Amino acid sequence: MSPAPPACPPRTRTSDRHRLFWRRSKGWDAHVRDLEQLADTPGFLRLRQEIIALARLNPDDRALDIGAGTGLLTLAAAPQVRHVCALDISLAMCRHLEATLVRDAITNVDVVAGEATDLPLADGSVEVVLSNYCFHHLSDADKRRALNEVGRVLRPGGYLVIGDMMFRVGIADARGRAVIAHFAGKMLRRGPMGVVRLLKNGLRVLSGRGEHPAGVDWWRRALEDAGFAEVAVRTLDHEGGIAFARWNG
Ligand SMILES: C[S@@+](CC[C@H](N)C(=O)[O-])C[C@H]1O[C@@H](n2cnc3c(N)ncnc32)[C@H](O)[C@@H]1O
């Protein structure tokens, strides 16, 4: 009788969570250059100024920047605090930011590849959490998961400041209608390429794969539900808004 064939080594199975992480991560990798340009626009520079001012940074603070991208907030916060953890889901963004830190000899920032919904930080390990234009890429359920995580990693009394698109996609929301009409008008004025982009964006939204901005009321409720105090959310003159809250602990 011939010997039994050796057992096959078990196939390495990537869990659904990891698969999702890599899909989301790779989706962003091609956008480093676009993001760098966006981060240099007057709108984003103004937003950065407002977010940093609201964060009331102290030299002893440890800060976390969620969805750090090419470092808009991280690079502004680093000279004002003890340490910044710059977290982003995209490895390409992380590598790019690392290169900037080396170039500029900035030594108090750690760049971490990770997800907003599963922060790789210890409980109560930061005084400030910052984020700009990341949360509208998360579903509402994931936004709430991320807020719970922010509460977990913040020290009692610590601050959260989020800049993001703040309106609801849909006809029921007046601000949403105005923002979409403004965006559609801008695209249409660009001619055929603008029409294509408009259609693509429309299809992405309809298929549920688009962005998921939330309105001011949603943010207020979600922050209070997550246990934050002193919640203040306000819209800006474009589609954006800023949410501020203090962690109750
Ligand atoms: C529009 S960019 C903003 C980047 C930067 N905060 C800025 O203001 O220039 C959004 C960033 O969020 C990151 N991102 C998207 N989904 C994420 C998630 N679930 N967890 C962590 N980062 C995420 C993207 O890789 C991207 O760098």
The ligand as a MOL file (V3000), in Angstrom:
LIG
                    3D

  0  0  0     0  0            999 V3000
M  V30 BEGIN CTAB
M  V30 COUNTS 27 29 0 0 0
M  V30 BEGIN ATOM
M  V30 1 C -9.6940 63.4340 2.2480 0
M  V30 2 S -8.3220 62.6790 3.0340 0 CHG=1
M  V30 3 C -7.9120 63.8670 4.2870 0
M  V30 4 C -6.4880 63.7370 4.7640 0
M  V30 5 C -5.9920 64.8020 5.7590 0
M  V30 6 N -6.6730 64.6770 7.0230 0
M  V30 7 C -6.1470 66.1870 5.2030 0
M  V30 8 O -6.9650 66.9420 5.7370 0
M  V30 9 O -5.4490 66.5200 4.2410 0 CHG=-1
M  V30 10 C -8.9880 61.3190 3.9490 0
M  V30 11 C -7.9040 60.4370 4.5510 0
M  V30 12 O -8.5660 59.4860 5.4050 0
M  V30 13 C -7.9600 58.2130 5.2250 0
M  V30 14 N -8.9690 57.2100 5.5770 0
M  V30 15 C -10.0880 56.8720 4.8850 0
M  V30 16 N -10.7830 55.9370 5.5430 0
M  V30 17 C -10.1120 55.6870 6.6990 0
M  V30 18 C -10.3190 54.8230 7.8100 0
M  V30 19 N -11.3800 54.0160 7.8750 0
M  V30 20 N -9.4190 54.8300 8.8110 0
M  V30 21 C -8.3260 55.6440 8.7600 0
M  V30 22 N -8.0560 56.4680 7.7330 0
M  V30 23 C -8.9370 56.5040 6.7150 0
M  V30 24 C -7.5390 58.1800 3.7570 0
M  V30 25 O -6.5200 57.2530 3.4980 0
M  V30 26 C -7.0960 59.6330 3.5300 0
M  V30 27 O -5.7320 59.7930 3.7730 0
M  V30 END ATOM
M  V30 BEGIN BOND
M  V30 1 1 1 2
M  V30 2 1 2 3
M  V30 3 1 2 10
M  V30 4 1 3 4
M  V30 5 1 4 5
M  V30 6 1 5 6
M  V30 7 1 5 7
M  V30 8 2 7 8
M  V30 9 1 7 9
M  V30 10 1 10 11
M  V30 11 1 11 12
M  V30 12 1 11 26
M  V30 13 1 12 13
M  V30 14 1 13 14
M  V30 15 1 13 24
M  V30 16 1 14 15
M  V30 17 1 14 23
M  V30 18 2 15 16
M  V30 19 1 16 17
M  V30 20 1 17 18
M  V30 21 2 17 23
M  V30 22 1 18 19
M  V30 23 2 18 20
M  V30 24 1 20 21
M  V30 25 2 21 22
M  V30 26 1 22 23
M  V30 27 1 24 25
M  V30 28 1 24 26
M  V30 29 1 26 27
M  V30 END BOND
M  V30 END CTAB
M  END
